[in-house]
Amino acid sequence: MGILVKIHKGSSEIVAICDKELLGKVFSDGKYELKVSEHFYNGEELNEDKIEKIMKESNNLNIVGENSINLALKLKMIKEENIINIGEVKHAQAVTL
């Protein structure tokens, strides 16, 4: 599956999740630009069970890529209406309080 997960800790925690093959790429649709930077997204490649646990424990997700988005949909962490396309890549953010 090739999904990377990086947890950013600070005043609030953000979990960055992306398809591994998108790392380092830039996507644009004329209005928005998304840089899948190594600094923000390059984390640990995990299996679906570990990703599910992290997603369910987080209240701030930033998700990029077909596989990552499909997993978040399957786990009901996001809804279809949360997904946007930037160029040819899918992106979603989920924040729960």
N, C-alpha and C positions, 0 to 999 in steps of 0.2 A: 504494500500500500504506500509506503514512503511518506509518512507524515511526521513533521518536526514540531516539537512543542517547547516553548521557552516561557518561563514564568518570570515576570518582572515584578520585583517587590519594591515598594516605596510607600508613599502616603496611602496609595491604594494598589492592589495587586491587579496586573493585567496579564492574561494568558494569551500568548501569540501562537497561532496554529497555522501551519501552511504545508502545502504539498512540496516535498523535497525538491522536485525538479524546477520549481518556480524561484528558488532562492537566487538572489542577485539580479533578477529581471525587473524591468520597469514596464508598466502597462498604462495606457492613456486612452481616453475616449474623446479628447478635445475639451471636455469640461473638467474631468478629474484625472489625476495621475496617482498611481500607486507604485511605490518602490518597495519591492519585497527584499528589504535590506538584511544583510547578514547580522548586523548589530541587533535588529529587533526580532527577527524570525529564526535565526540559526540556533536551534536548541537541540534537544535530544530526540532521536528517532525512537518512537515508542509504539507498542502494539495497541490494538483497539481497546482492550480492557483497561490499560493504564490511562489512555487518553480519556476514556469515558469517566473514570474516577476523577481525574483532574478537572474535566469540564463541569461535572456535577458539583464539585467543591468550589468552583470559581463563580464570581459574580460579575466578571468583566472579561469577555472573550473577543478576540480579534482574529478572524478566520479568513484564509485565502486559499482558493484552489478547489477544483472539482471534488477530489477525494475527501478533503477536509470538510467542505460544505456538506457533502452527502452524509458523512458520518454525523455531523451536528444535527442534520435534519432527522436522520434515523433515531438519534437519541433524544429528539424533541427539545434540543437546546436552542434552536432557532426555528422560525417559520419562513415559508417561501417569500413572504412579503418583506422579510429582513434582508434579502439577498439583492445585491446590485451587481451589475456587470460593468467592469472598468476595462475597456478594450475587450480582449477575449478571456478575461479571468473573472471568476466569481469572488465576491467579497461580502462578508457580513460581520456585524458587530452585535454582541448581545450583552446587555447590562441589566443586572437584576439587583435590587436593593434589599 
